[in-house]
């Protein structure tokens, strides 16, 4: 009985856009992680599947925020008892997921801080900095890769973006990104600029002298702007989004 249910759940995951599906799915009601990209170590995907009572499961992606819920029975046909059980089950899954995500982020943050502390100051001669025409502004370097620190709203280092000589970028697996930012300049409650990439932040700061924070992606602009507003209630906040004419969606302006 469980095999077709598992395959139904797998099909729901695929239809929701999860292309890298786990080879084996456990229907034990516990949270399991799986690979969502090309790197085996980067397991941002997670799922929970129950087959007792009304079979149901949830699958999500911590990095992209994508999530899908599957039920073997239409919720409109639930009995009162089934509806109550479903609500309790979804709440338990939510709490389990949040706890697992916090633990993974805390572990990743500790690893990022250790790597940051042992790295050297970045050289202004690094190929990426020379290509972008900006100064290091306190970032560091390890094994030829630039290390861009991301801080949370309390100022704690919680993630690192790495950039190699060719400009290839990456974040630490499992580390928090949403609401985190890389600051350049002296914090100012008067005027703050929020932009996407670190090199853009460096360019803006060098041109204006303003306090600039890099959100690292268009999807994170709103979260970082809200964090700045909470920290500096009276500040004038400018969002310097990328204007990508090559992209039909133009995510910078859209976000």
CORURDA-V309467 format. One record per run of one state. SS is the DSSP state (helix for helix, strand for strand, loop for the rest). FROM is the first residue (numbers start at 1). LEN is the number of residues. Records with the same first field share a line. If there is no record, write none. Layout:
SS: FROM-LEN + FROM-LEN
//
This chain:
loop: 1-1 + 16-16 + 35-10 + 51-5 + 62-5 + 72-3 + 78-2 + 119-1 + 122-5 + 133-7 + 143-2 + 152-5 + 164-5 + 172-9 + 185-6 + 196-2 + 209-2 + 215-3 + 232-4 + 241-10 + 255-1
helix: 2-14 + 75-3 + 80-39 + 127-6 + 198-11 + 218-14 + 251-4
strand: 32-3 + 45-6 + 56-6 + 67-5 + 120-2 + 140-3 + 145-7 + 157-7 + 169-3 + 181-4 + 191-5 + 211-4 + 236-5
//
